Amino acid sequence: MEFWIATTNKGKLSEFKTLLTVAFGTNVQVHSTNELPVFFPPPENGTSYLENARIKTKAVKAVKPEAWVIGDDSGIEVKGLGGNIPGIHSARYAGPKASDGENRAKLIKMMQLKGVSDRTACFKCCLIAYSPDGKEYIINTELHGVIASKESGQMGFGYDSIFIPINETKSLAELGPAFKNKFSHRALAVKEFAKQALLI
Ligand code: IMP
């Protein structure tokens, strides 16, 4: 099976490669938009995870109609910041070209400035997949936890080093792929997608 992943995010791509190989077997080929000679990712100007996931995944499906194409739009939401912040803006929270470190620093800073005491947080993921014959799959998943007061751990990407999953004491960046590939929002989404695509 040939999969094209609608992302330029190295962390997401690496997770998708592992998750799809585990779910569909070692003969899967996983490619990403980085391999397309001419491809300009469309602006993610939707108002929901679903809309943004569709925008990015459809753009790749248009140039790879014969393949399975998968994309996700994901983000982190902090209850004490009003529930859905930074949400769909997670990748650009500290600015259009912000690094993961800058986004994490802004999140911690905003929580301090606003005196947020409820550190409950949630990763949300909307995965969209298109089969070679154009069938659309939509999967929504979540991973619950809390925002740590400081960073810890070196693994992962994005907000991993400041997110402690529920019932755990370490951050996702300390727990690493052994945890994320089983329990993360993306892992749950790929597992559910495989279940639906393989009718298992
Ligand atoms: P997207 O490419 O617009 O979906 O960006 C999602 C953003 O949400 C990423 O750039 C990260 O900042 C954050 N994010 C999504 N999933 C994860 C994750 O598994 N770990 C850490 N951060 C994540």
Residues whose N, C-alpha, C, O or C-beta is under 5 A from the ligand:
A	BS01	IMP	D72 D73 S74 G75 I76 I88 S90 A91 F157 G158 Y159 D160
